[in-house]
Amino acid sequence: MSDRKVFNVHGLYPSDYCFDWEAFEADPEHYAFTADDIAYFNAMELERFEMETPMTPYEKRAVRRWVLSGHSVMDAPPSKYPYIHSHYPPPCFLDVYRTDKELDAAMKGMTRKEKRAYLMEYVGFQDEPEEQRRQREENQRIHAQTPEKAKEKIRLLQRKLFYIWMFLSQEGLEEDAEEYVKDHMDEPIPFEDEW
């Protein structure tokens, strides 16, 4: 027979616990929740979570240990892969636990470089191709060398162009304008050589 102690969620808070409704209703905005209040809330949340969420025995033990350490099941633990879990809504303990285990298993035996590539692909990040990197650096160089007066003129022209296209789109003339631009794109505009 096993000597393992049977887990009882109601053992996480004092057996004589009773929420102080009178103090809470007197001043709900300034009521300070006690350690027993928090322990009771975490225990009830754990009980509900275990009923609603299918888990393996290992996952169940991990979740219980997390709650026993004073956390809510909805609190995310620290992770080896924090950037994977930095989204909204934040993940609960079990989401982080499962993802970390899955990543650990998938990357077992990989080199550091292979792990980096795998994680980048996992989050949907791709290395910038060499040609794009060079083009971006060239654009940054040109932008840095462009005088402020020219930058302001470019901004103004971009703004005008944007609002003209918005107007054409709202009036249903966008396709006609596209056609016109295609037909005249190779023709120089007046005063073009002044630049």
N, C-alpha and C positions, 0 to 999 in steps of 0.2 A: 504494500500500500504506500502511496506517495505521501511524503511529509510536507508537500507544498501546501502553503496556506491558501485557502480559497479567498479570492479577491471579493471584497464587499464595498461597493461604491459608497455606501452610507457610513463606512468607517473613516471617510476622509474629513468629516466634520464632527463636532461634539454631538453626542447622542441627545443632549438636552437643548440643542440649538433651536432658537426661535427668533425670527426676524423682528426687529423693533419697529413695528409699523407706526407706533405713536410718535417716536422721534423723527421718523422719516417724513410723515405727513405734516409735522409741525414746521419743518423747514427742508423741503426736498432738495433745493438747490445747494444747500450747504451741508447736507448729511454726509458724514464721513463713514464709508463702509468699513466694517471691522474685518479682521483677518478671518473670523468665523463666517461672516457674510460671504466673503470671496471664496472661501473653501466650500461652502454650501453651493454657491452658484456654479463653481467649477465641477463639483460632483454631479449636480443635476444635469449640467451640460454634457458631461462625459456619459452619463447613463443614457441620455437621449441619443447622443452620437453613436454609441455602441449598438443601440437598437436599430438605427436608421442606416448605418454604414457597414457594408460587408468588409470584413478584415480577416487577415490570416492571424493565427495565434501570436506570431512574432510582432506583427503590427499592433495588435491589441495590447501586448505587453509594453511596447514602446510608447504608445499613446498614454497608457496608465502611468508609466514612469514620468512622462512629461507633466501630467496633471498632478501627480504626487509631489513634484518639485515646485508646485505653486503656480502653475500656468493654466491657462484655458486651452481647451483642445483647438480653439480657433487661432491661438497665437502661433506665429511661425517661428520655428527654432532657427538658430544660426545654421548656415549651410556652407559647404565647401564651394558651392557654385552660386554665390549671392546674385549675380547679374541675371541668372536664369529665373530667379524668383522675384525679381523687382518689377512687378506689374500690378495692375489694379483690376479686380480686388485682390488684396494680398492673400497668398495661399494659407491654408491651415496647416497644422503640424503634419497630418498624414500626407498631404500633397507633397510637402517638402521631403518628408521621409522617403516616400515612394520614388520620387524623381531622383533623389540622391543615390538610392540603392540601384535604380535602373542605370544611371550614368556610371556608377562605380563598376557594375557588371559589364556594361558595354565597352568600357575603356580599360578593362583589365588586360595587362600585358602590353599596352601601347607605350610608345616613347612619349616624352614630353611634347615633342613637336606634333605627333599624331593626335595626342589628346587635345592640344590647342585647336588643330584643324577640325576635329570632331565636334568640339564644343561650339566653335564658330558656325559650323554648318547646322548644328542643333538649334541655335537661336536665330538662324537665317541670315547670318552675316557672311559676306563673301569678301575675300581680299580684292582690293582694287586692281584691275588690270594695269599693266605698266603704261600702256598708251593713255589711259584715262588719268593716271597719276601725273604723267608728264604734262598733259593738257591742263589739268587743274593747277599745277605749279606754274605753268606759263601764264595762265589767266591771273593768278595771284601776283605774279611779277609785273604784268602789264597794269593791273589794278593799282599796285603800289607806286608805279611810275607815272600814272595818269594824274595831271594837275587837278586840284579840287574844283576849279571852275569848269573843267571839262566833265568831271564826274557829276557835278550838279546839272549840267546841260543834258547829259545822258539820262540821269534820273527823271528829269522833266519830260524828255521825249518818250521814255518808257511809260511814264504815267499817262501822257496824252494818248499814246498808242493803246494802252490798256483800256482807257475809258471810251475811246472810239470803237474798239472792238466790242465792248460791253453794250454800247448803244446799238451797234449794228446787229448784235445778237438779239437784243430785246425787241428790235423792230423787224426781226425775221429776215434781215438782209445779209446775214453772215456768209451764206453760200455764194451769193452774188459777189460779195466783196472778195471772197477767196478766189473766185474765178477771175475777177478783174486784176487782182494782185499777180496771179499766175501769168496772165497775158502780158503784163507790163513790167515784170520783175527785172528783165534784162535791159530795160531802158533807163538811161541816167536821169536823175531828177535835176531840176534847176539848181544851180549854185553848188552842185555836188563836189566840184573840184576845190572849193574854198577850204575844205577840211584838209 
